[in-house]
C-alpha cells in the first residue's frame, strides 16, 4: 500500500472547511496550521478570478525531512505516510530547513516538529483524513496509489494535467493536483507586475494570500 492525496483544484471553493477540520481533529495550537488554503487573485477588472490551492505535507517518497532528522522522529510508515514521533523529536528544526515545501512548523507548546500526517491515527482505524470528510465538494481524494481500482488511481489516470509541487526537487511527492491552472502551484506565477500603482501596469491585480 502507498497512500497518496489528490486535490481537484477545479472543485475547491476555498471554504477552508479542511483547515478547520484538520485543526480540530489534531488539536493544533492557536496560530499554528498543518493545512493552509492559498488563494490567488488574477485578471483585469472587471474580469477577475480567485483560485484556491490547499497546501499540506507532500509525504515524499524521497523525503528530505526523514533523511536529516538525527533521532528518526520523522519516519515513513509502511503505508507511505511520513509521520512525526513527538516523543523522540528534540526540536532541532533540521526538518523545517530541509523541507522545500514549508510544510513543517514547530509546535509552540511542545517545541517539537509538527505537520500533516494524513491523519495517520484515523487511517489506522480505517477512516479517511478529517479534511477529506469535511470537504463539501469532494475536492480532496485520498487512497492507495498502488491499487489501480482506487478512486485516486482512476482519477489520476483519467486526467492529463496531474502534477506535483516543485518536481525539480526530486522528492517524489505523493500529493498530486489536477485543474486550477499553472498559477495555483507556481510560487512566482502570481507575482504582481512592477508598476507605480497598487494594481501594477494596465490595472492587473495578481496577489497571493495565505502561505
N, C-alpha and C positions, 0 to 999 in steps of 0.2 A: 504494500500500500504506500502511495505517495500522495499526501493530501496537498491540495492547492486551492487557490482563490481566483475567481474571475469576476470582474466588475464590468457590467454593461453600462458604459457612460451615457448611452442614449436614453437609458431608463432612469438614471439618477436625477432626482428633482431637488437635491440639496436640502432636504428636510432636516438632516442631521439626526434622525432617529437612531442611526447606527452609532454616532458619537455618544449619545446619551445612554443607549443600551450597554455599550462597552464599558462606560464609566461606572454605571450602576452594578453590572454583573461582576466586575473585577475590583470594586471598591477602590477605584483610582482616586488619589488625593486631589483636593482642590488645586486648580492651576496646573494640573498635570493631565496629559492625554496619551492614550495608546493609539487612538484613531482620530484623524482630523480630516475634514472635508474642505479641500481648497476650492476656491471659486475664481474664475477668470472672466472679466468683462471685456468685450471687444466689439468693434464695429464703429460706425459713424452715425451719429444722431440724425434721424430717429431710428435708424436700423441698427440697434444694439442687441447684443446677446450675452447671456451669462451661462457658463457651463460649470459643472461641478466634477471634482475628482476626489474620491475617498483615498486617503493615504495611510498605510499601515505597514508593519514589518513585512518584508517580501519573502521571508522564510527560504533563503537562498540555499541551493544545494552546495555551493562553494561559499559558505558564509564567512566573511572576514571576522565577524564578532566572535564566532566559535574558535577560530584559529588563534586569535590574540588573547583570549581570556586565560590568565595564568592559573586559575583554580578550577577551570571547567564548569563555572557557573552557567555559562552559555553553552548549551549542548543540543544536539539533534536527536530527537526521539525516533524510534523505529518507523513511525508513520510519516516522518519527514518534517514534523513541526520543530522549529527552533525554539527551545524552551529556556526559561531562566530559573535557576535554583537560588532563591534569595538567601537561603541559609548558608550557601557557600560563597556568595558574592562578597568581595572585600571593598567594593566601592571605588576601584581604581580608575574607572571610566575609560579604560582602554577600548572597550567595545563601542562606546559612543564615538570615539575618534575614528575607529575603523569602519563603521557603517557608512557607506556612501549615500544612504537614503535619509539620514537624520531620523531614523525610526526608533532610536533608543534614547531614553532620558534617565535621569536619576530620581528615584523616589525620595521626595524631600523628608518623608517621615522615617524611612529606614536607611537612607543613604546607600541604596542598592540599585542595580540596574533594573529598569522596568520597560516593557514593550508589549506589543500584541503577541499573544501566544496562540492565536486561533482558538481561544477559549479551550485550551487543552483539557481542562477538568470536565467540561461539558462533552467534548468529543469522546473522552474515555468512557462516558456513560451512554454513548450512542446518540447524543444530541448535537444539533447544529450550533455554531457560534452565535452569541447573542445578537450580533449585528445583522446576521442573516435573517434571524427570526423577526427582528424589528423592522426590516426594510419593507415599506408598503408597496413598492413597485417591483420587488424581486430583482433588483439590480445586482445584488450580491449572490454569487453562486459558489458554493463550497462543496468539495468532494474529492474522490480518488482519481488522480490523473492517470493511474495505471489501469483503471477499469474503463475499457473502451465504450461501455454502455452507460456510464455515469453521466449525469446531466452536464457536468463541467466538461467532460471529454467530448461529448457530442456537440456542445455549444462551441467549443474551440474549433472543432473540425468543420463546423458549418459557417464560420466567419473567416473572411480573408484578411481582416485588419487587426488580428490579435497581436498584441505587443506587450513589452515589459518596460519598466523604467530603467534607464541607464544600462542598456545591454552591453555597452563597451567596457563596463567594469568587470565582466567575466564572472559575475557572482551566480549566474544561472537562477534567477528568481523563480519562485513557484507562485507568484502573484501576477495575474495577467489582466489586461484591459482590452476592451473592444469598444468601438464607437468613439464619439466625442471629438475627433479631430486631433491634429498634432499639438495644438496649444495646450491641451489638457495635461500632457506629460512632459513637455519641453519647458524646463525652468526659464529659459530665455525667450520662449515663443510669445510670451505676453508682455515683453518689455515695451514700455511706452516710448514712442518716438521722442527724440530730443526736440524741444521747442520752447518758446517763451511763455506758453500758457499751460494751464492745468491739463488741457486735453491734447497737448502736443501739436504737431503740424496737421492742418486740414481737419481739426476737430476730432481726431481719432482718440477714443477712450480705450485704453488697454491697461488693466490693473489686476494685480494678483492679490487675493485676500487669503487669510488663514496662513498655514505653514506648508 
